[in-house]
Amino acid sequence: MAKSKLFKMFVMVMAIVVLSAGAVFADDIDYTVEVKFLLDSSKVLDGENQLNKDLQDMFVVEKTNNRVVLYVDNPERVFNNGGWTNRIREKEGKKNIEITYKKRYAIKDGDVAAAIEQAIKDDPIITDGRFEAEVDWSYDKMTLSFSSETKISKPEGGLKGMSQEDLVGNLLENMPKDEGGWMFAKLHSKNIPEARIAGPVDYVRYTGSYKEVEIDIEVWKVPEKGSGFSYVTELSFEGDSLEDAAPLREEVMNLLDEQGILVHESSLKTNMILDAYL
């Protein structure tokens, strides 16, 4: 009898070991950090809605790059409401167009591990190595994102010359393959064919530096619902970890605040774009 119980315990332990061997835990997921600040466009742009000389000098801007982006969702915002962003982007001087699938998770009280654990629980596909993890650290919140990117050849006429059928077709064709039938595949296979295009939207990326760290400042020309445009200006830089990024984040935030150009909230430009087009 004792031997029988011992054997059953051994079988149970071995089953747990086997199951754990393929499991993914929060500590297994590496992530980078991107610090982002929203700037007051009325104070940092010149009369032609370009980044003014004072800010270019402050961050030693050396180059610019024109870009075009659009998002894919449906009028009910199925993707956005579920934390997903489907983005297609063209960069000046590049031969390819980027297609990105991104899933967002709110980070509460700075607990990144809890957000990662929720992602693992929700959908194993985004933690199986095909998606890159990043923490976006803005003025008043942190967000964990998992992104998968693929590239397609840029057709003649670029992104703006592609039809909605081509754009949606490429988005569906190039999404990460998921034979397990998890949330990602179910959501995208069902909703992308009926999705609509939000865009195209033009923006300019200015690249400079601060204390030998690369600084990017983007100026987005976002259509308003009906007519007209709003200009959204964001400054960002990257770090290897929260601890690595924190000191410079504090310094840059104080610098921008002293100049009176820091907006004390996070950017909502993606929602603004969806509002304008859907």
C-alpha positions in Angstrom: 0.0 0.0 0.0 2.8 2.4 0.9 4.6 1.5 -2.3 1.4 2.3 -4.3 1.0 5.7 -2.7 4.7 6.5 -3.2 4.4 5.5 -6.9 1.3 7.8 -7.3 3.2 10.7 -5.7 6.1 10.1 -8.0 3.9 10.2 -11.1 2.3 13.5 -9.9 5.6 15.1 -9.3 6.9 14.0 -12.7 3.7 15.4 -14.4 4.3 18.8 -12.7 7.9 18.8 -13.8 7.0 18.0 -17.4 4.3 20.7 -17.5 6.6 23.3 -16.0 9.4 22.6 -18.4 7.4 24.2 -21.3 5.9 26.9 -19.2 6.7 30.6 -19.5 7.1 32.8 -16.4 7.3 36.5 -15.9 11.0 36.3 -15.2 11.6 34.7 -18.6 10.4 37.7 -20.5 13.0 40.4 -21.3 11.7 43.9 -22.1 13.1 47.3 -23.0 11.8 50.7 -21.8 10.7 53.7 -23.9 10.1 56.9 -22.0 7.6 59.3 -23.7 6.6 62.8 -22.9 3.8 64.8 -24.6 4.9 68.4 -25.5 2.8 71.5 -26.0 2.7 71.9 -29.8 1.7 75.5 -29.5 5.1 76.3 -27.8 7.5 73.9 -29.6 6.4 74.3 -33.3 7.1 77.2 -35.6 4.7 78.9 -38.0 5.1 76.1 -40.4 4.3 73.5 -37.8 7.9 72.2 -37.7 10.0 71.8 -34.6 11.3 75.2 -33.6 15.0 76.1 -33.5 15.1 76.4 -29.7 14.1 72.8 -29.1 16.2 71.5 -32.0 19.2 73.2 -30.4 18.4 71.9 -26.9 18.4 68.3 -28.1 21.1 68.7 -30.8 18.8 67.5 -33.7 20.9 66.2 -36.5 18.4 64.5 -38.9 14.8 64.2 -39.8 12.8 61.4 -41.3 9.3 61.7 -42.9 6.9 58.9 -42.2 3.4 57.8 -43.0 1.3 55.5 -40.8 -2.2 54.1 -40.7 -4.1 51.9 -38.3 -6.6 49.1 -39.0 -9.7 48.6 -36.8 -13.5 48.5 -37.3 -16.1 51.1 -36.3 -16.8 49.2 -33.0 -13.1 49.4 -32.1 -12.9 45.7 -31.5 -9.1 45.7 -31.6 -8.4 49.0 -29.7 -10.9 48.1 -27.0 -9.2 44.7 -26.6 -5.8 46.3 -26.2 -4.7 45.5 -29.8 -3.2 47.9 -32.3 -2.7 47.0 -36.0 -0.3 49.5 -37.6 1.2 49.8 -41.1 4.0 52.3 -41.5 6.3 53.7 -44.3 9.6 55.4 -43.5 11.3 57.8 -45.9 14.3 56.1 -47.6 13.3 52.6 -46.9 12.3 49.9 -49.5 9.9 48.1 -47.2 6.7 48.8 -45.4 6.3 47.7 -41.8 3.3 45.8 -40.5 3.1 45.7 -36.7 0.7 43.8 -34.4 0.8 45.2 -30.8 -1.0 44.1 -27.6 -1.1 46.5 -24.6 -1.5 45.9 -20.9 -1.8 48.5 -18.3 0.8 48.3 -15.5 -0.6 49.0 -12.1 1.6 50.5 -9.3 4.7 49.8 -11.4 4.2 46.0 -11.2 5.5 44.9 -14.6 5.6 41.2 -13.6 1.9 41.2 -12.9 1.2 42.6 -16.3 3.4 40.0 -17.9 1.7 37.2 -16.0 -1.6 38.4 -17.2 -0.3 38.4 -20.8 0.9 34.8 -20.4 -2.5 33.8 -19.0 -4.4 35.6 -21.8 -2.6 34.4 -24.9 0.6 32.3 -25.0 1.3 33.4 -28.6 2.5 36.8 -27.5 5.0 35.4 -25.1 6.4 32.6 -27.3 9.3 34.7 -28.6 7.7 36.1 -31.8 6.6 39.3 -30.0 9.0 41.8 -28.4 8.1 43.2 -25.0 8.5 46.9 -24.1 7.4 49.1 -21.2 6.1 52.5 -22.4 6.7 55.0 -19.5 4.8 58.3 -20.1 4.1 61.2 -17.7 1.4 59.5 -15.7 1.3 55.8 -16.6 3.1 52.7 -17.6 2.0 50.3 -20.3 3.4 46.9 -21.2 3.3 46.1 -24.9 4.1 43.0 -27.0 4.9 43.8 -30.7 5.4 41.5 -33.7 6.7 43.2 -36.8 7.0 42.0 -40.4 8.0 43.8 -43.6 6.6 43.7 -47.1 8.1 45.3 -50.3 7.0 48.9 -50.8 4.9 49.1 -54.0 5.1 51.9 -56.5 3.2 54.8 -54.9 4.1 53.7 -51.4 1.7 53.3 -48.6 -0.7 56.0 -49.8 -1.0 54.2 -53.1 -2.2 50.9 -51.6 -5.9 50.1 -51.7 -7.9 49.2 -48.6 -8.2 45.7 -50.0 -4.4 45.4 -50.3 -3.7 46.8 -46.9 -6.2 44.6 -45.1 -5.1 41.6 -47.1 -1.5 42.1 -46.2 -2.4 42.5 -42.5 -4.3 39.2 -42.5 -1.7 37.3 -44.6 1.3 38.4 -42.5 0.0 38.0 -39.0 1.9 35.6 -36.8 0.7 32.0 -37.4 -1.0 30.5 -34.5 -2.1 26.9 -34.8 -3.3 26.7 -31.2 -6.4 28.8 -31.9 -5.5 31.3 -29.2 -7.1 34.7 -28.7 -4.8 36.5 -31.2 -5.7 34.3 -34.2 -9.4 34.2 -33.3 -9.7 38.0 -33.0 -7.7 38.8 -36.1 -9.0 36.2 -38.4 -12.6 37.1 -37.6 -12.4 40.9 -37.6 -9.6 42.0 -40.0 -11.5 41.1 -43.2 -14.3 43.6 -42.1 -11.9 46.2 -40.8 -11.4 49.8 -42.0 -8.4 52.0 -42.5 -7.7 54.9 -40.1 -5.2 57.0 -42.0 -2.9 57.7 -43.7 -1.3 60.1 -41.2 1.9 62.0 -41.8 4.5 62.7 -39.2 8.1 63.7 -38.9 10.7 62.2 -36.6 13.6 64.5 -35.5 16.6 62.6 -34.0 19.0 64.3 -31.7 20.6 63.5 -28.3 20.9 64.5 -24.7 23.9 63.5 -22.6 24.9 61.0 -25.3 21.4 59.3 -25.2 19.5 59.3 -28.5 16.4 61.5 -28.3 13.5 61.3 -30.8 10.9 64.0 -31.2 7.9 63.3 -33.4 5.4 65.8 -34.8 2.2 64.1 -35.9 -0.3 65.9 -38.2 -3.5 64.3 -37.0 -6.8 65.0 -38.8 -9.7 66.3 -36.8 -13.1 64.8 -37.2 -14.8 66.9 -39.9 -12.0 69.1 -41.0 -8.7 70.6 -40.0 -5.7 69.1 -38.2 -4.2 68.9 -34.7 -0.4 68.6 -34.2 0.8 66.1 -31.6 4.4 66.4 -30.5 6.1 63.6 -28.5 9.6 63.3 -27.1 11.0 59.8 -26.4 14.2 57.9 -25.5 14.9 54.2 -24.7 16.5 52.4 -21.8 17.5 48.9 -21.0 15.4 48.7 -17.8 13.3 50.9 -15.6 16.2 51.4 -13.3 18.4 52.4 -16.2 15.8 54.9 -17.6 14.6 56.4 -14.3 17.4 59.0 -13.6 17.3 60.5 -17.2 13.5 60.4 -17.2 13.4 62.5 -14.1 16.0 64.9 -15.5 14.4 65.4 -18.9 11.0 65.7 -17.4 12.2 68.5 -15.1 14.0 70.2 -18.0 10.9 70.2 -20.1 8.7 71.4 -17.2 11.1 74.3 -16.5 10.8 75.3 -20.1 7.0 75.3 -19.8 6.5 72.9 -22.7 5.7 69.6 -20.9 2.1 68.5 -21.0 1.1 66.8 -17.7 -0.7 63.9 -19.3 -0.1 61.0 -21.7 -0.7 61.2 -25.5 -3.9 59.9 -27.0 -2.9 60.3 -30.6 -4.0 56.8 -31.7 -7.5 57.4 -30.3 -7.5 60.7 -32.0 -6.7 59.1 -35.4 -9.4 56.4 -34.9 -11.9 59.1 -33.9 -11.2 61.0 -37.1 -11.5 58.0 -39.5 -13.8 55.4 -38.1 
